């Protein structure tokens, strides 16, 4: 078997299957074990207890599939053509949803394509044991992608590439054949700290290290409890995830758009009005989010996130009435609704005071004109 030729074929097949790039690396991630343990010891994983559940297995791919000696790492762009970053973020009554979640859930699509790629490889070999992954097992996918030459780890901890930025999904296939490995690429972040300084909640605590407990993506997706009040205003109108660290990254100026229709924005999210989304009952939520990654957070957490953003929106009587309609569903949700209503009341009072002030100024100006 000429494994050099096979490696080139694998990369070609990956392109045919919709991946933008594939790379190959060995399974030695020992240098990441200390930093992983340090991250866990600091509690930066928050309530994602599954991050610590398997010990150092995340850094040892051969424990997931005994006999593994190589990892094939792939990436697939998800940036949709109708991203509308500025429109959604700058419109406080719009719900901002992380761009990766606007379309269909990526797990099934990527996993199916990885299986097809693995079967093509199997047809070329006398025997092959393999296992594909798409966020589906305890594995350090970003260090593997970096080692396989798909990019470097940015200061926001995401993989960056000069040609593709960071708007892509990663997937892996563990294999037991001695394919030639690729070389990592040079880190190109330099002295840039745009991602660190722009994080709304200052979740990037050092280069490449994120404290999930402060991260809006964690707070709105992975965390199901009461969002700490210190972060609620910073969340703004972000109801599912946050892309700020990617939006400010200079390398993302070169990001291509996805060629996968599944990742395009679904119609029910074309004009994501906060109040309208908040009024969805559970059945409507489940129906409208069918096939979406958003569905897994459930209706209650969806309402919680929307309530926070509604509290951050400009005062609106309609919005306040909608909030009041949802009281009583759960104690956790009520905490966020009461906070949102109090925020709305403050804005109403400020608006009323401003109108009184403006009226007084007009009266004074009118009097001065009359005196003149």
Secondary structure, DSSP 8 states (H G I E B T S, - for coil): --HHHHHHHHHHHHHHTT-SEEEEE-S--GGGHHHHHHHHHTTTTTT-THHHHTGGGGG-HHHHSTT--EEEEEEEE---TT--HHHHHH-TTB-EE-GGGSSS-HHHHHHHHHHHHHHHHHHHSS---EEEESS-SS--HHHHHHHTTS-EE-TTSSEEBTTTBT-EEEEEEEE-S------------TT--HHHHH-TT--EEETTEE-GGG-HHIIIII--S---HHHHHHHTTEEE---HHHHT-GGGGG------GGGS--GGGTT-BHHHHHT--HHHHHHHTTT-GGGGGHHHHHHHHHHHHHHHS---HHHHHHHHHTTTS-HHHHHHHHHHHHHHHHHHHHHHHHHHHHHHHHHHHHHHHHH-
